[in-house]
Amino acid sequence: MTRGQTRGLILEAALACFLEKGIAGTSIAEIRARSGATTGSIYHFFGGKEDIALALCAEGLTSWAEAVRAVPAEGTPEAVIRAMVVGVIDWALENAAMHRFLLQGEVLAPVAARRSEMVDVMMEARLSQERILRDLTARGAIRPLAWDLARAIILGPAESYLKALAQGAAAATPEEAKRDLGGAAWAALRIPGADRDKSISKVGANAGLKRRRVQKFDLL
């Protein structure tokens, strides 16, 4: 077994343990037993349980950041706004265990905020979102709002819904959430009377295609 495989098994086992018992309630011995790794190998890769939890946070945030950076390569401004909502919801559905852990891992936020790699991941995601919103604003497609307010309008309700979904308290289905929250975000940001049918074929320079004909926004 390679070093990378051993590390992956430790993280996979830790994720399962953290979801079952919480970070505080999980011991290194339980992670060792579930992963099949030796105690020595666990401490070779990680300084302790907190480091394992932070490594999981880093993996989850990196995956989430990839999702929020992707929008349709072509489409109307409405399609772009809706895609931002759909992308976040789809990521949480496809990574349900990691999403639940990140919600649980909010207790690590003060520590994570001091880790440069996590700060960099979050900053990259936010800059990508800001670039999308700046482009749409410059095209006269959405109202000129501070980007953090626009982001809250677009993603805040989706994040609230996903938290309820993870807790088993959501009344709406994910498909209803994608449709209705995407529509609400567009209705809140659109400029009445603007040409909503004008296709956006390129929303950023040096953009590369991603699966389902999407593109990532460069940061510079």
Backbone as a chain_set.jsonl record, in Angstrom:
{"seq": "MTRGQTRGLILEAALACFLEKGIAGTSIAEIRARSGATTGSIYHFFGGKEDIALALCAEGLTSWAEAVRAVPAEGTPEAVIRAMVVGVIDWALENAAMHRFLLQGEVLAPVAARRSEMVDVMMEARLSQERILRDLTARGAIRPLAWDLARAIILGPAESYLKALAQGAAAATPEEAKRDLGGAAWAALRIPGADRDKSISKVGANAGLKRRRVQKFDLL", "coords": {"N": [[0.843, -1.2, 0.0], [0.549, 2.209, -0.847], [1.958, 5.314, 0.417], [0.21, 7.42, -0.007], [-2.222, 6.047, -0.253], [-2.478, 4.95, 2.299], [-2.703, 7.265, 3.86], [-5.087, 8.249, 2.779], [-6.898, 6.245, 3.59], [-6.836, 6.6, 6.331], [-7.947, 9.174, 6.578], [-10.483, 8.679, 5.476], [-11.511, 6.834, 7.312], [-11.468, 8.431, 9.602], [-13.309, 10.414, 8.913], [-15.72, 8.944, 8.874], [-15.822, 8.188, 11.577], [-15.907, 10.7, 12.866], [-18.366, 11.638, 11.976], [-20.064, 9.862, 13.201], [-19.542, 10.049, 15.985], [-18.752, 12.593, 16.53], [-16.164, 15.12, 16.558], [-14.884, 15.645, 19.012], [-15.668, 13.408, 20.438], [-14.373, 11.262, 19.311], [-11.657, 8.98, 19.242], [-8.102, 8.532, 18.7], [-7.493, 5.853, 18.725], [-9.876, 4.676, 17.833], [-9.97, 5.614, 15.218], [-7.677, 4.372, 14.252], [-8.428, 1.647, 14.496], [-10.593, 1.468, 12.704], [-9.452, 2.24, 10.284], [-7.364, 0.476, 9.9], [-4.784, 1.164, 9.93], [-1.55, 1.639, 11.486], [-0.843, 2.985, 14.755], [1.508, 4.421, 14.732], [1.743, 5.107, 11.997], [-0.4, 6.823, 11.69], [0.363, 8.994, 13.296], [2.58, 9.633, 11.877], [1.636, 10.864, 9.574], [-0.067, 12.813, 10.582], [-0.32, 15.287, 13.166], [-2.037, 14.819, 15.225], [-5.422, 14.298, 16.417], [-6.789, 16.702, 15.887], [-5.333, 17.709, 13.733], [-5.967, 15.81, 11.797], [-8.698, 16.308, 11.486], [-8.558, 18.92, 10.493], [-7.242, 18.448, 8.093], [-9.209, 17.054, 6.72], [-11.087, 19.1, 6.55], [-9.708, 20.825, 4.833], [-9.629, 19.278, 2.479], [-12.381, 19.066, 1.935], [-13.138, 21.783, 1.62], [-11.594, 22.51, -0.567], [-12.707, 20.912, -2.58], [-15.322, 21.946, -2.552], [-14.784, 24.575, -3.33], [-13.999, 24.217, -5.979], [-16.463, 23.581, -7.09], [-17.986, 25.941, -6.75], [-16.656, 27.654, -8.386], [-17.34, 27.065, -10.945], [-19.289, 27.728, -13.809], [-21.877, 27.863, -16.376], [-20.487, 27.485, -19.64], [-21.668, 28.765, -21.727], [-24.568, 30.823, -22.026], [-27.443, 32.601, -20.701], [-27.496, 35.561, -18.565], [-29.268, 34.92, -16.489], [-29.049, 32.121, -16.481], [-26.452, 31.823, -15.574], [-26.555, 32.835, -12.927], [-28.441, 31.077, -11.817], [-26.964, 28.733, -12.122], [-24.93, 29.054, -10.258], [-26.282, 28.688, -7.871], [-27.297, 26.077, -8.236], [-24.895, 24.67, -8.509], [-23.73, 24.703, -5.925], [-25.671, 23.341, -4.415], [-25.734, 20.856, -5.757], [-23.115, 20.012, -5.269], [-23.171, 19.56, -2.49], [-25.022, 17.478, -2.389], [-23.689, 15.475, -3.799], [-21.513, 15.099, -2.222], [-22.251, 14.281, 0.371], [-21.484, 13.234, 2.923], [-19.089, 14.612, 3.444], [-20.069, 17.226, 3.392], [-21.764, 17.21, 5.635], [-19.82, 16.849, 7.568], [-18.318, 19.228, 7.314], [-20.174, 21.057, 8.24], [-20.345, 20.194, 10.867], [-17.72, 20.624, 11.5], [-17.496, 23.321, 11.96], [-16.69, 24.149, 14.401], [-14.006, 24.134, 14.237], [-13.333, 26.391, 12.946], [-11.989, 28.779, 14.029], [-9.358, 27.813, 14.291], [-8.806, 26.894, 11.718], [-8.864, 29.273, 10.345], [-6.405, 30.285, 10.788], [-4.754, 28.809, 9.272], [-2.81, 28.934, 6.495], [-3.175, 27.592, 4.028], [-5.886, 26.987, 3.958], [-7.056, 29.471, 4.138], [-6.206, 30.464, 1.688], [-7.599, 28.796, -0.115], [-10.302, 29.473, 0.396], [-10.218, 32.18, -0.242], [-9.604, 32.114, -2.973], [-11.946, 30.936, -3.988], [-13.829, 32.893, -3.315], [-12.879, 35.107, -4.746], [-13.25, 34.185, -7.32], [-16.042, 34.006, -7.444], [-16.59, 36.712, -7.115], [-15.509, 37.717, -9.478], [-17.251, 36.655, -11.41], [-19.631, 38.0, -10.704], [-18.879, 40.662, -10.998], [-18.462, 40.738, -13.745], [-21.047, 40.243, -14.752], [-22.338, 42.465, -13.732], [-20.981, 44.522, -15.056], [-21.884, 44.053, -17.618], [-24.38, 44.989, -17.429], [-26.312, 43.27, -16.575], [-27.113, 42.527, -14.02], [-28.11, 43.985, -10.869], [-26.084, 46.643, -9.525], [-24.483, 45.717, -6.917], [-22.647, 45.493, -3.825], [-20.223, 42.918, -3.881], [-20.233, 40.987, -1.863], [-22.759, 41.215, -0.769], [-24.342, 40.513, -2.959], [-23.478, 37.881, -3.254], [-24.445, 36.797, -0.865], [-27.186, 36.985, -1.321], [-27.445, 35.218, -3.462], [-26.283, 32.72, -2.632], [-26.748, 32.437, 0.1], [-29.483, 31.626, 0.9], [-29.463, 29.045, -0.253], [-27.416, 27.772, 1.169], [-28.552, 27.817, 3.706], [-30.765, 26.161, 3.261], [-29.427, 23.75, 2.664], [-28.222, 23.172, 5.096], [-30.472, 22.622, 6.647], [-31.343, 20.399, 5.219], [-29.26, 18.563, 5.694], [-29.702, 18.135, 8.35], [-32.008, 16.772, 8.313], [-34.332, 18.214, 8.228], [-35.49, 19.5, 6.117], [-38.146, 20.596, 4.079], [-38.606, 20.877, 1.364], [-37.737, 19.289, -1.759], [-34.467, 18.562, -3.164], [-34.469, 19.183, -5.93], [-36.629, 20.957, -6.122], [-35.58, 22.967, -4.532], [-33.334, 23.807, -6.022], [-34.594, 24.796, -8.306], [-36.416, 26.778, -7.291], [-34.913, 28.399, -5.498], [-32.889, 29.212, -7.18], [-34.394, 30.662, -9.022], [-35.376, 32.656, -7.324], [-33.028, 33.984, -6.603], [-32.232, 35.051, -9.071], [-34.425, 36.725, -9.604], [-34.099, 38.572, -7.58], [-31.763, 39.881, -8.276], [-31.805, 40.677, -10.936], [-32.067, 43.229, -13.47], [-34.886, 44.946, -14.147], [-36.302, 44.897, -17.37], [-33.909, 44.639, -18.659], [-31.922, 43.095, -21.219], [-32.433, 39.921, -21.099], [-32.061, 37.741, -22.644], [-29.78, 37.773, -24.017], [-26.985, 36.02, -24.97], [-24.312, 34.761, -23.036], [-21.244, 34.15, -24.037], [-18.636, 34.109, -23.321], [-17.248, 34.6, -20.256], [-15.003, 35.268, -18.944], [-11.482, 35.836, -19.195], [-9.054, 33.553, -20.556], [-10.377, 31.162, -19.845], [-11.073, 27.775, -19.007], [-12.578, 24.749, -20.203], [-14.816, 22.751, -18.277], [-16.331, 19.751, -16.937], [-19.563, 18.998, -18.322], [-19.671, 21.173, -20.004], [-18.604, 23.585, -18.748], [-16.964, 26.473, -17.345], [-14.004, 27.58, -15.638], [-13.288, 30.4, -13.654], [-10.61, 32.533, -14.037], [-8.339, 33.916, -11.635], [-6.853, 36.186, -11.874]], "CA": [[0.0, 0.0, 0.0], [1.354, 3.413, -0.94], [1.767, 6.31, 1.481], [-1.017, 8.153, -0.296], [-3.371, 5.193, 0.053], [-2.585, 4.864, 3.761], [-3.231, 8.547, 4.339], [-6.486, 8.316, 2.374], [-7.676, 5.355, 4.448], [-6.944, 7.246, 7.653], [-8.926, 10.262, 6.465], [-11.804, 8.078, 5.259], [-11.959, 6.287, 8.592], [-11.718, 9.543, 10.521], [-14.564, 11.053, 8.512], [-16.821, 8.103, 9.368], [-15.855, 8.282, 13.045], [-16.335, 12.037, 13.254], [-19.797, 11.758, 11.726], [-20.786, 9.024, 14.174], [-19.339, 10.406, 17.391], [-18.263, 13.958, 16.668], [-14.709, 15.226, 16.633], [-14.464, 15.524, 20.413], [-15.965, 12.072, 20.954], [-13.602, 10.25, 18.584], [-10.283, 8.797, 19.697], [-7.145, 8.04, 17.71], [-7.615, 4.395, 18.712], [-11.016, 4.325, 16.983], [-9.562, 5.861, 13.835], [-6.733, 3.299, 13.923], [-9.153, 0.385, 14.333], [-11.424, 1.514, 11.501], [-8.623, 2.394, 9.084], [-6.404, -0.614, 9.766], [-3.43, 1.728, 9.975], [-0.919, 1.596, 12.795], [-0.803, 4.268, 15.463], [2.686, 5.126, 14.253], [1.504, 5.698, 10.68], [-1.319, 7.96, 11.874], [1.143, 10.129, 13.78], [3.526, 10.007, 10.834], [0.96, 11.778, 8.646], [-0.8, 13.871, 11.276], [0.151, 15.572, 14.503], [-3.039, 14.387, 16.19], [-6.805, 14.276, 15.933], [-7.146, 18.008, 15.324], [-4.719, 17.807, 12.409], [-6.764, 14.967, 10.886], [-9.934, 17.045, 11.211], [-8.225, 20.056, 9.647], [-6.943, 17.912, 6.757], [-10.516, 16.788, 6.109], [-11.654, 20.413, 6.218], [-9.004, 21.326, 3.658], [-10.101, 18.514, 1.321], [-13.764, 19.441, 1.654], [-13.204, 23.158, 1.135], [-11.027, 22.53, -1.919], [-13.731, 20.347, -3.469], [-16.413, 22.927, -2.613], [-14.323, 25.725, -4.096], [-14.067, 23.841, -7.389], [-17.87, 23.632, -7.506], [-18.506, 27.309, -6.827], [-15.946, 28.38, -9.434], [-17.782, 26.605, -12.26], [-20.563, 28.222, -14.316], [-22.014, 27.434, -17.768], [-19.618, 28.141, -20.621], [-22.538, 29.622, -22.533], [-25.9, 30.958, -21.458], [-27.904, 33.934, -20.347], [-27.169, 35.937, -17.185], [-30.109, 34.128, -15.582], [-28.479, 30.776, -16.397], [-25.244, 31.907, -14.753], [-26.971, 32.972, -11.525], [-29.038, 29.798, -11.414], [-25.908, 27.725, -12.049], [-24.218, 29.239, -9.005], [-27.1, 28.043, -6.842], [-27.336, 24.641, -8.514], [-23.581, 24.086, -8.264], [-23.536, 24.504, -4.488], [-26.577, 22.28, -3.967], [-25.266, 19.593, -6.326], [-21.904, 19.585, -4.566], [-23.56, 19.021, -1.186], [-25.676, 16.193, -2.605], [-22.686, 14.515, -4.263], [-20.518, 14.947, -1.155], [-23.111, 14.432, 1.557], [-20.741, 12.989, 4.16], [-18.167, 15.726, 3.651], [-20.866, 18.409, 3.722], [-22.169, 17.088, 7.042], [-18.632, 17.07, 8.401], [-17.966, 20.648, 7.311], [-21.104, 21.714, 9.161], [-19.889, 19.809, 12.205], [-16.384, 21.163, 11.69], [-17.494, 24.766, 12.184], [-15.977, 24.406, 15.655], [-12.596, 24.284, 13.901], [-13.156, 27.623, 12.166], [-10.935, 29.674, 14.523], [-8.05, 27.23, 13.997], [-8.653, 26.863, 10.265], [-8.638, 30.637, 9.881], [-4.981, 30.586, 10.932], [-4.018, 27.953, 8.345], [-2.7, 29.688, 5.246], [-3.707, 26.861, 2.884], [-7.343, 27.084, 3.96], [-7.368, 30.859, 3.798], [-5.994, 30.598, 0.251], [-8.697, 28.119, -0.816], [-11.507, 30.276, 0.529], [-10.023, 33.435, -0.965], [-9.717, 31.818, -4.398], [-13.361, 30.734, -4.309], [-14.537, 34.168, -3.228], [-12.454, 35.946, -5.865], [-13.893, 33.669, -8.522], [-17.425, 34.462, -7.396], [-16.601, 38.157, -7.338], [-15.266, 37.967, -10.895], [-18.507, 36.371, -12.105], [-20.603, 39.056, -10.412], [-18.398, 41.901, -11.621], [-18.688, 40.638, -15.182], [-22.48, 40.411, -15.009], [-22.669, 43.866, -13.441], [-20.443, 45.339, -16.148], [-22.731, 43.832, -18.788], [-25.701, 45.543, -17.165], [-27.242, 42.155, -16.442], [-27.616, 42.463, -12.654], [-28.01, 45.242, -10.124], [-24.733, 46.883, -9.0], [-24.416, 45.563, -5.472], [-21.375, 45.001, -3.295], [-20.216, 41.515, -4.254], [-20.577, 40.115, -0.741], [-24.22, 41.235, -0.641], [-24.866, 39.703, -4.056], [-23.206, 36.484, -2.928], [-25.378, 36.386, 0.191], [-28.494, 36.809, -1.955], [-27.412, 34.047, -4.334], [-25.932, 31.462, -1.987], [-27.201, 32.354, 1.487], [-30.641, 30.746, 1.05], [-29.091, 27.668, -0.591], [-26.655, 27.237, 2.292], [-29.511, 27.591, 4.783], [-31.52, 24.963, 2.888], [-28.569, 22.572, 2.766], [-28.056, 22.866, 6.513], [-31.708, 21.953, 7.058], [-31.356, 19.086, 4.566], [-28.32, 17.704, 6.413], [-30.286, 17.836, 9.661], [-33.255, 16.044, 8.101], [-35.45, 19.117, 8.528], [-35.895, 20.219, 4.904], [-39.447, 20.188, 3.54], [-38.52, 20.854, -0.096], [-36.773, 18.383, -2.372], [-33.349, 19.292, -3.771], [-34.845, 19.724, -7.238], [-37.445, 22.145, -5.857], [-34.685, 24.007, -4.015], [-32.535, 24.333, -7.131], [-35.469, 25.588, -9.182], [-37.028, 27.945, -6.647], [-33.892, 29.293, -4.964], [-32.237, 29.814, -8.339], [-35.309, 31.678, -9.536], [-35.44, 33.772, -6.379], [-31.763, 34.73, -6.708], [-32.27, 35.833, -10.296], [-35.44, 37.77, -9.449], [-33.581, 39.597, -6.675], [-30.605, 40.573, -8.836], [-31.991, 41.118, -12.315], [-32.503, 44.598, -13.729], [-36.098, 44.876, -14.978], [-36.201, 45.478, -18.696], [-32.624, 44.34, -19.292], [-31.976, 42.02, -22.212], [-32.056, 38.697, -20.42], [-31.86, 36.654, -23.59], [-28.473, 37.879, -24.65], [-26.178, 34.891, -24.549], [-22.962, 35.037, -22.579], [-20.421, 33.081, -24.595], [-17.346, 34.093, -22.641], [-17.419, 35.471, -19.106], [-13.705, 35.569, -18.351], [-10.353, 35.534, -20.07], [-8.283, 32.348, -20.273], [-11.225, 30.195, -19.151], [-10.977, 26.417, -19.538], [-13.813, 23.984, -20.079], [-14.91, 21.72, -17.272], [-17.383, 18.816, -17.307], [-20.865, 19.585, -18.636], [-19.445, 22.446, -20.681], [-18.521, 24.692, -17.796], [-15.632, 27.07, -17.336], [-13.559, 28.155, -14.389], [-12.889, 31.787, -13.79], [-9.27, 32.825, -13.561], [-8.355, 34.85, -10.518], [-6.114, 37.41, -12.19]], "C": [[0.875, 1.246, 0.0], [1.069, 4.348, 0.23], [0.47, 7.08, 1.27], [-2.26, 7.35, 0.031], [-3.584, 5.075, 1.554], [-3.185, 6.142, 4.333], [-4.715, 8.673, 3.994], [-7.375, 7.444, 3.241], [-7.86, 5.955, 5.841], [-7.989, 8.354, 7.616], [-10.336, 9.712, 6.276], [-12.367, 7.512, 6.553], [-12.297, 7.39, 9.58], [-13.029, 10.23, 10.191], [-15.753, 10.264, 9.04], [-16.949, 8.202, 10.886], [-16.372, 9.631, 13.509], [-17.84, 12.219, 13.049], [-20.611, 10.96, 12.738], [-20.718, 9.582, 15.585], [-18.93, 11.858, 17.613], [-16.75, 13.97, 16.79], [-14.232, 14.999, 18.065], [-14.641, 14.108, 20.937], [-15.194, 10.953, 20.294], [-12.18, 10.185, 19.119], [-9.392, 8.34, 18.543], [-7.246, 6.526, 17.6], [-8.771, 3.947, 17.813], [-10.697, 4.545, 15.512], [-8.603, 4.769, 13.372], [-7.462, 1.991, 13.64], [-9.958, 0.368, 13.045], [-10.582, 1.561, 10.23], [-7.708, 1.211, 8.837], [-4.974, -0.135, 9.78], [-2.856, 1.58, 11.384], [-0.96, 2.978, 13.445], [0.377, 5.102, 14.978], [2.465, 5.799, 12.914], [0.56, 6.889, 10.778], [-0.535, 9.188, 12.309], [2.253, 10.526, 12.811], [2.917, 11.046, 9.894], [0.362, 12.992, 9.345], [-0.262, 14.051, 12.687], [-0.797, 15.089, 15.589], [-4.429, 14.468, 15.584], [-7.214, 15.6, 15.308], [-6.565, 18.177, 13.93], [-5.472, 16.96, 11.382], [-8.039, 15.71, 10.495], [-9.668, 18.225, 10.288], [-7.873, 19.606, 8.23], [-8.235, 17.589, 6.017], [-11.182, 18.098, 5.7], [-11.021, 20.951, 4.941], [-9.471, 20.604, 2.399], [-11.511, 18.939, 0.932], [-13.879, 20.832, 1.062], [-12.639, 23.277, -0.275], [-12.032, 22.008, -2.929], [-14.89, 21.318, -3.648], [-16.016, 24.119, -3.483], [-14.344, 25.435, -5.59], [-15.497, 23.972, -7.91], [-18.352, 25.069, -7.677], [-17.809, 28.129, -7.905], [-16.482, 28.056, -10.823], [-19.156, 27.179, -12.602], [-20.696, 27.778, -15.769], [-21.082, 28.198, -18.699], [-20.416, 29.083, -21.502], [-23.898, 29.705, -21.848], [-26.234, 32.389, -21.148], [-27.432, 34.293, -18.943], [-28.003, 35.152, -16.167], [-29.533, 32.733, -15.399], [-27.233, 30.759, -15.517], [-25.606, 31.979, -13.274], [-27.574, 31.669, -11.021], [-27.968, 28.715, -11.244], [-25.098, 27.849, -10.765], [-24.955, 28.565, -7.858], [-27.074, 26.525, -7.013], [-25.999, 23.978, -8.186], [-23.335, 23.789, -6.796], [-24.421, 23.37, -3.976], [-26.116, 20.925, -4.486], [-24.017, 19.089, -5.613], [-22.273, 18.936, -3.228], [-24.237, 17.661, -1.323], [-24.661, 15.113, -2.977], [-21.632, 14.223, -3.2], [-21.205, 15.077, 0.206], [-22.341, 14.253, 2.861], [-19.796, 14.148, 4.463], [-18.92, 17.003, 4.022], [-21.298, 18.379, 5.178], [-20.984, 17.333, 7.971], [-18.259, 18.543, 8.462], [-18.909, 21.448, 8.203], [-20.699, 21.437, 10.602], [-18.564, 20.482, 12.525], [-16.335, 22.661, 11.867], [-16.775, 25.128, 13.478], [-14.482, 24.601, 15.404], [-12.291, 25.605, 13.214], [-12.063, 28.533, 12.72], [-9.536, 29.147, 14.221], [-7.786, 27.262, 12.501], [-8.327, 28.242, 9.71], [-7.172, 31.05, 9.999], [-4.123, 29.716, 10.023], [-3.999, 28.597, 6.964], [-3.306, 28.947, 4.069], [-5.225, 26.945, 2.806], [-7.794, 28.498, 3.633], [-7.246, 31.053, 2.294], [-7.134, 29.971, -0.539], [-9.959, 28.968, -0.783], [-11.391, 31.575, -0.255], [-10.161, 33.215, -2.467], [-11.178, 31.65, -4.811], [-14.108, 32.06, -4.307], [-14.15, 35.109, -4.368], [-13.092, 35.488, -7.17], [-15.352, 34.098, -8.581], [-17.513, 35.954, -7.688], [-16.387, 38.473, -8.819], [-16.525, 37.727, -11.716], [-19.473, 37.542, -11.936], [-20.173, 40.393, -11.015], [-18.667, 41.898, -13.122], [-20.163, 40.868, -15.512], [-22.915, 41.85, -14.75], [-22.191, 44.767, -14.573], [-21.274, 45.203, -17.417], [-24.124, 44.434, -18.61], [-26.753, 44.478, -16.967], [-27.84, 42.047, -15.045], [-27.405, 43.806, -11.969], [-26.602, 45.416, -9.565], [-24.731, 46.87, -7.476], [-22.989, 45.22, -5.071], [-21.364, 43.486, -3.471], [-20.602, 40.598, -3.107], [-22.082, 40.1, -0.49], [-24.86, 40.379, -1.738], [-24.649, 38.226, -3.778], [-24.174, 35.972, -1.863], [-26.767, 36.14, -0.38], [-28.534, 35.517, -2.759], [-27.255, 32.753, -3.54], [-26.432, 31.314, -0.55], [-28.399, 31.445, 1.678], [-30.318, 29.286, 0.738], [-28.327, 27.024, 0.557], [-27.555, 26.951, 3.48], [-30.327, 26.326, 4.507], [-30.678, 23.702, 3.08], [-28.311, 22.188, 4.216], [-29.29, 22.146, 7.04], [-31.781, 20.551, 6.467], [-30.445, 18.112, 5.301], [-28.86, 17.289, 7.773], [-31.599, 17.076, 9.557], [-34.486, 16.893, 8.326], [-35.93, 19.891, 7.305], [-37.226, 19.684, 4.389], [-39.399, 20.047, 2.019], [-37.523, 19.812, -0.567], [-35.61, 19.197, -2.938], [-33.694, 19.896, -5.131], [-35.709, 20.974, -7.081], [-36.561, 23.292, -5.379], [-33.871, 24.625, -5.137], [-33.38, 25.239, -8.023], [-35.896, 26.884, -8.511], [-35.987, 28.92, -6.079], [-33.098, 29.948, -6.094], [-33.092, 30.919, -8.932], [-35.386, 32.887, -8.637], [-34.175, 34.627, -6.448], [-31.769, 35.61, -7.952], [-33.262, 36.984, -10.182], [-34.93, 38.912, -8.571], [-32.478, 40.438, -7.31], [-30.847, 41.186, -10.216], [-32.402, 42.591, -12.37], [-33.729, 44.522, -14.625], [-35.897, 45.574, -16.317], [-34.883, 45.215, -19.386], [-32.79, 43.173, -20.245], [-31.488, 40.734, -21.567], [-31.751, 37.569, -21.377], [-30.508, 36.703, -24.272], [-27.549, 36.812, -24.091], [-24.805, 35.355, -24.1], [-22.092, 33.886, -23.059], [-19.064, 32.998, -23.926], [-17.397, 35.093, -21.506], [-16.092, 35.806, -18.44], [-12.59, 35.179, -19.297], [-9.668, 34.262, -19.614], [-9.094, 31.298, -19.536], [-11.105, 28.835, -19.82], [-12.262, 25.673, -19.328], [-13.697, 22.952, -18.977], [-16.067, 20.822, -17.667], [-18.715, 19.543, -17.441], [-20.727, 20.972, -19.246], [-19.492, 23.626, -19.706], [-17.127, 25.277, -17.902], [-15.31, 27.596, -15.96], [-13.107, 29.572, -14.641], [-11.494, 31.959, -13.222], [-9.338, 33.918, -12.503], [-7.671, 36.167, -10.839], [-6.605, 38.019, -13.478]], "O": [[1.837, 1.33, 0.764], [0.074, 4.195, 0.939], [-0.27, 7.359, 2.214], [-3.243, 7.896, 0.533], [-4.718, 5.096, 2.033], [-4.07, 6.096, 5.187], [-5.508, 9.142, 4.81], [-8.484, 7.846, 3.595], [-8.923, 5.824, 6.447], [-8.819, 8.46, 8.519], [-11.284, 10.234, 6.863], [-13.547, 7.685, 6.858], [-13.286, 7.303, 10.307], [-13.784, 10.591, 11.094], [-16.69, 10.843, 9.59], [-18.057, 8.289, 11.416], [-17.18, 9.707, 14.435], [-18.507, 12.873, 13.851], [-21.725, 11.349, 13.088], [-21.718, 9.589, 16.303], [-18.781, 12.299, 18.752], [-16.132, 12.949, 17.09], [-13.286, 14.247, 18.298], [-13.867, 13.65, 21.778], [-15.345, 9.794, 20.682], [-11.571, 11.214, 19.413], [-9.879, 7.825, 17.536], [-7.103, 5.971, 16.511], [-8.653, 2.945, 17.109], [-11.104, 3.757, 14.658], [-8.698, 4.293, 12.24], [-7.157, 1.303, 12.666], [-9.998, -0.654, 12.36], [-10.962, 0.983, 9.212], [-7.313, 0.958, 7.698], [-4.047, -0.935, 9.655], [-3.599, 1.417, 12.352], [-1.094, 3.998, 12.769], [0.276, 6.32, 14.83], [2.928, 6.918, 12.693], [0.702, 7.857, 10.031], [-0.728, 10.281, 11.776], [2.804, 11.622, 12.908], [3.59, 11.986, 9.471], [0.294, 14.075, 8.765], [0.191, 13.098, 13.322], [-0.402, 14.963, 16.748], [-4.584, 14.68, 14.381], [-7.916, 15.614, 14.297], [-7.221, 18.724, 13.042], [-5.597, 17.357, 10.224], [-8.416, 15.739, 9.324], [-10.467, 18.503, 9.394], [-8.175, 20.311, 7.267], [-8.337, 17.827, 4.813], [-11.772, 18.19, 4.623], [-11.717, 21.473, 4.069], [-9.687, 21.237, 1.366], [-11.806, 19.145, -0.245], [-14.63, 21.045, 0.111], [-13.144, 24.053, -1.086], [-12.198, 22.583, -4.005], [-15.387, 21.498, -4.76], [-16.818, 24.611, -4.277], [-14.672, 26.316, -6.386], [-15.715, 24.421, -9.036], [-19.05, 25.379, -8.642], [-18.308, 29.183, -8.3], [-16.107, 28.72, -11.79], [-20.077, 27.126, -11.787], [-19.703, 27.347, -16.354], [-20.909, 29.409, -18.563], [-19.89, 30.091, -21.973], [-24.322, 28.766, -21.173], [-25.406, 33.285, -21.312], [-27.007, 33.409, -18.199], [-27.501, 34.766, -15.111], [-29.524, 32.211, -14.284], [-26.989, 29.79, -14.797], [-25.026, 31.263, -12.458], [-27.253, 31.212, -9.924], [-28.052, 27.885, -10.339], [-24.625, 26.842, -10.239], [-24.342, 27.951, -6.985], [-26.856, 25.785, -6.053], [-25.963, 22.868, -7.654], [-22.791, 22.738, -6.456], [-23.97, 22.533, -3.194], [-26.106, 19.947, -3.738], [-23.871, 17.89, -5.378], [-21.743, 17.881, -2.881], [-24.052, 16.787, -0.476], [-24.763, 13.974, -2.523], [-20.937, 13.21, -3.274], [-20.8, 15.864, 1.061], [-22.522, 15.027, 3.801], [-19.714, 14.609, 5.602], [-18.462, 17.773, 4.867], [-21.214, 19.388, 5.878], [-21.128, 17.947, 9.028], [-17.922, 19.057, 9.529], [-18.489, 22.408, 8.85], [-20.709, 22.332, 11.447], [-18.308, 20.864, 13.667], [-15.247, 23.236, 11.921], [-16.307, 26.254, 13.646], [-13.773, 25.16, 16.24], [-11.133, 25.91, 12.93], [-11.257, 29.03, 11.933], [-8.628, 29.925, 13.928], [-6.69, 27.61, 12.06], [-7.602, 28.366, 8.723], [-6.744, 32.033, 9.394], [-2.901, 29.863, 9.998], [-5.045, 28.781, 6.34], [-3.893, 29.575, 3.188], [-5.79, 26.973, 1.713], [-8.79, 28.699, 2.938], [-8.079, 31.724, 1.684], [-7.592, 30.547, -1.527], [-10.611, 29.162, -1.809], [-12.363, 32.022, -0.865], [-10.765, 34.034, -3.161], [-11.598, 32.157, -5.85], [-14.924, 32.321, -5.191], [-14.999, 35.828, -4.895], [-13.433, 36.308, -8.023], [-15.845, 34.504, -9.634], [-18.398, 36.404, -8.415], [-17.009, 39.389, -9.355], [-16.836, 38.504, -12.619], [-20.06, 38.017, -12.908], [-21.009, 41.164, -11.487], [-19.049, 42.917, -13.699], [-20.486, 41.603, -16.444], [-23.76, 42.387, -15.465], [-22.91, 45.671, -14.999], [-21.358, 46.144, -18.206], [-24.946, 44.396, -19.526], [-27.943, 44.727, -17.161], [-28.949, 41.536, -14.886], [-26.63, 44.645, -12.426], [-25.98, 44.431, -9.167], [-24.951, 47.897, -6.834], [-22.213, 44.716, -5.883], [-22.381, 42.831, -3.239], [-21.22, 39.556, -3.323], [-22.626, 39.088, -0.047], [-25.794, 39.62, -1.483], [-25.531, 37.407, -4.035], [-24.662, 34.846, -1.951], [-27.451, 35.201, 0.026], [-29.536, 34.802, -2.744], [-28.005, 31.8, -3.749], [-26.531, 30.199, -0.038], [-28.356, 30.564, 2.536], [-30.842, 28.385, 1.392], [-28.562, 25.861, 0.885], [-27.358, 25.962, 4.187], [-30.554, 25.518, 5.408], [-31.168, 22.7, 3.602], [-28.194, 21.004, 4.532], [-29.175, 21.177, 7.79], [-32.227, 19.617, 7.134], [-30.816, 16.957, 5.511], [-28.519, 16.224, 8.288], [-32.231, 16.768, 10.567], [-35.567, 16.365, 8.587], [-36.7, 20.842, 7.442], [-37.416, 18.473, 4.275], [-40.078, 19.191, 1.452], [-36.572, 19.487, 0.145], [-35.753, 20.398, -3.168], [-33.257, 21.003, -5.445], [-35.542, 21.941, -7.823], [-36.76, 24.444, -5.766], [-33.731, 25.846, -5.196], [-32.937, 26.309, -8.44], [-35.757, 27.963, -9.087], [-36.165, 30.134, -6.172], [-32.683, 31.102, -5.98], [-32.586, 31.979, -9.3], [-35.454, 34.019, -9.116], [-34.246, 35.853, -6.362], [-31.364, 36.771, -7.902], [-32.971, 38.099, -10.615], [-35.279, 40.072, -8.785], [-32.28, 41.589, -6.921], [-30.15, 42.122, -10.608], [-33.004, 43.119, -11.436], [-33.621, 44.072, -15.765], [-35.388, 46.693, -16.383], [-34.731, 45.525, -20.568], [-33.699, 42.359, -20.089], [-30.285, 40.482, -21.494], [-31.23, 36.534, -20.962], [-30.137, 35.792, -25.011], [-27.358, 36.716, -22.879], [-24.207, 36.238, -24.715], [-22.192, 32.772, -22.545], [-18.413, 31.954, -23.953], [-17.568, 36.29, -21.736], [-16.066, 36.556, -17.465], [-12.756, 34.275, -20.117], [-9.692, 33.926, -18.43], [-8.551, 30.603, -18.678], [-11.042, 28.741, -21.046], [-12.977, 25.938, -18.361], [-12.641, 22.357, -18.762], [-16.736, 21.108, -18.659], [-18.968, 20.55, -16.779], [-21.571, 21.841, -19.027], [-20.314, 24.533, -19.837], [-16.222, 24.665, -18.471], [-16.194, 28.004, -15.206], [-12.603, 29.897, -15.716], [-11.222, 31.586, -12.081], [-10.262, 34.73, -12.479], [-7.887, 37.161, -10.146], [-6.097, 39.056, -13.903]]}, "num_chains": 1, "name": "protein.A"}
